[in-house]
Amino acid sequence: MDALQLANSAFAVDLFKQLCEKEPAGNVLFSPICLSTSLSLAQVGTKGDTANEIGQVLHFENVKDVPFGFQTVTSDVNKLSSFYSLKLIKRLYIDKSLNPSTEFISSTKRPYAKEMETVDFKDKLEETKGQINNAIKDLTDGHFENILSDNSISDQTQILVVNAAYFVGKWMKKFPESETKECPFRVNKVGQRVPTIDLKNHSKRRDHKSTPMREIEAQGAACLSW
C-alpha cells in the first residue's frame, strides 16, 4: 500500500471517529476520498501554516507528490465497470479579482487540468452560479441539478471548492424475483424494539428505515467557499 493510500485510510479513520462521537447512535455515511481530493485541491493554493495544517489533517507527511497521486486515484476510480457506476467530481473556482499567479495556475493545471476555473463572483454572481450548476449537472449526468443553493455563495465569495459523488452498485447476488413479495417485516436495532411495518404503505412514509433494493444508490455533494 503506497503512502497516499495509507494517508487516506488514516484520514478516514480520524473522521469516522469524530462523526461517531458527535452522533453515537446515528448512521454514518461519508466519502473520505471525496473530502481528501477536494482538500488537496484547496491545499495547492495555500502556503505556510494553512498548507501545513491541511497536510497534517490529511496525513500527507510521507506523500511526495499529492496532486499527481490524487490524479491517478480519481482516474482509477472513475474507470467504467460492469459492476458499478461511480463518478467523483471536484472543481476549484477562483474569482478573477484574485488574479492568480502564473505559478499557481501552472501547479494546478498539471494534476488538475480541468478542475480549476477563473470566474466572476463579484459582478456576475447569478450568471456564474448558473454556469457552475449547469457544469456539475452535465458532469454527473443530471443527478445534481442545483448544487449551489440561493445562499451558498455571494458577491464576496473569492474561492469555491465543489465536490460531488454519485454511486450505483449492483448486488453480487440479487434477490430472486419469485421470492420477493410484499409483507410485514421488522427492523431490529440494538436496544430498541421497532413495530412491524406494513411494506405496502411503508414506501409512502418519509421516515422509512429500510426497503428492499435491487441496486444500491447513493449521492452526495459539498461546497466550500471563502
N, C-alpha and C positions, 0 to 999 in steps of 0.2 A: 504494500500500500504506500503510495507516494505521499510527500509532505502535504500537498493540498487536500488530499482525501482525509488524512489524519486531522488537519486543521478544521475541515468541515464537520467531521464527526465530533470533535471536541466542542465546537460552537453549538452544534445541535443538542448535545447533552446538557451544556450550560443553560441554554434557552429553555429546554424541556423542564429542567429542574425549577427554573423561575416561574414558568407558566403553571406548573403543578402546585407550587407553593402559594401562588396567587389564588387559584381556584382548585383546591384539593379534590373536590367531589365532581368537578365538571369534566366534560370531554375535551381533549386537546388535539387540535388538528392544525398543523402548520407545515410549511415547506422550507427547511433550512437552506436548501440550495438557492431558492428564490431570494431569500434575505441576504445571504452571503454574496451572491453575484451582484445584487444591487448596491450593497455597501462597498464592495470592492470597486465598483464603477465610480461611486462617490469619492472614494479614497484617492483616486487618480488626481482629483482637483484640490487635494489638501496637502498641507505641509506641517512640519513641527509637531506640537502636542496633539493636534486633531488627527493627523495621519497615524501617529503612534498609538493613540487610544483606539482608533478603529482597528488597527492591526492587532492590538492586544485582545480586543473582544473577539475577533475572528481567528485568533491563534495563528497569525501569519509569520511568527518569528522565524520559522525554518523554511518558509516558502520563498524560493529565489525569484521567481517571475510570476507574480499573482495574476496580472491581466492575461498573459498568454495561457496560464493554467486554466483559467475560467473559460477562455475562448475554446479550449479543447473540450472541457467538460460539457458546456452547453451544446457544442456541436454534436457530441456523442449522445447526449440526452435527447436532442431533437430529431435524431435519425428515425426514419419510419420503421414501424414494427407491425407485424400481423397480430400481435397480442395486446397492444395498447396504442393509444394516441396521446402524446404529451407535447405541449408547447410551453416554452419559457420565454417570456418577452421582457426585456429590460431596455429602458430608454432614459437618456440624460438630456434634459432641455435646459439651455442656458440663455438668459436674456442678453440681447445684443449689447446692452449698455455696459455689461461687464467687460466687453472687448477682450475675449480670451486670447492669451498669448499664443504665438506660433508653437512654442514648446509644449504647451498644454494640449493644443489641437493635435499635434503630431503624436504625443504619447497616448492620446485617447483613440485616435484613428487606427493605430497599429493593431491593437487587440479588439477594439470595439468599432469596427469600420462603419457600421450603420446605426450604432447606438447613441451617438451624440449629435445634437442638432441645435443650432442657434435660432432663437425665436424672439418675438416681441411681446412680452407680457405687459409692458407699461402702456403702450399706445394702441395695441391691437389685441386686448385681452380676450374678448369673445371670439374673435377670429382664430386666435391661437388655440383657445380651448377646444373649439370645434375641430381644428386641424389635428390636435392630439387625440381627441376622442375617435375621430374617423380612422386615424392611423392604427390605433390599438384595436379597433373593431375589425379592420381588414386583416391585421396580423393574427388575430385569434379566431378567424373565420366567423365573425359576427357574434361571438359569445359575450363580448363586453361592448355594449353599445355606448355607454356614457360612463367611462371610468372616472372622469372628473365631474364631481357634483357642483352645484351652484357656488358653494362657498369654499371649495377645496383650494383655489388659488385666487390671487388678487393682483392688482397692478403693481403691488410691492414685491411680488414674487420674483426672485432672481435666478434660482436654480430649482429644478423639479426632477425628481427621480421617479419613474413609473415602472412598476413591476406587475406582471400578470402571468398566471399559470392556469393551464387547462389540461385536465387529465381524464381519459376514459379508458378503463381497463376491462378486459373480458375475464370471466371466471374460467379457471382451468377445467373445472367440471361444472357444467351448467345444471340447473335444476331441471329434472325431466318434466316436460310439459304435461305428460299424462298424470304425474303425481303432484301437480301443483293445483290447488283449489282454494276457494275462499272458505275460511273457517275461523272460529275464535282461537286466539292464542295468547300466551302470557309472555311478558318481558320481565326478566329477572334482574334485579340489581342487588348488590351487596348491602344487606341491612335494610332493604326496602321491599315491601310487597306491592306489586302492581296488579290492579284488577285485570280480569280478562278483557281483551279488546276485540270488538267486532270489526273484522278486517274489511267487510263490505263498506262500512261507514268510516273506517279508520283513515282512509286516504283523503277524506274531505276535511279532516281536522288539521289545524295548523301546528298543533303541539305534538304531532306524532313522533314516536321514538324509534320505530323500526318498520321497515316494509320490505317485502320480497323484491329482489332485484335480479336481473339477468346481466346487468352491466354495472360497474362501479363508476360513478361520475362525480368529479369534484372540480371546482374552480374557485379562484381567489385572486384578489388584486390589492395592491397597496400603492400609495403615493406619498412621497416625502418632499416637501418644498421648504425653501428658506430663502 
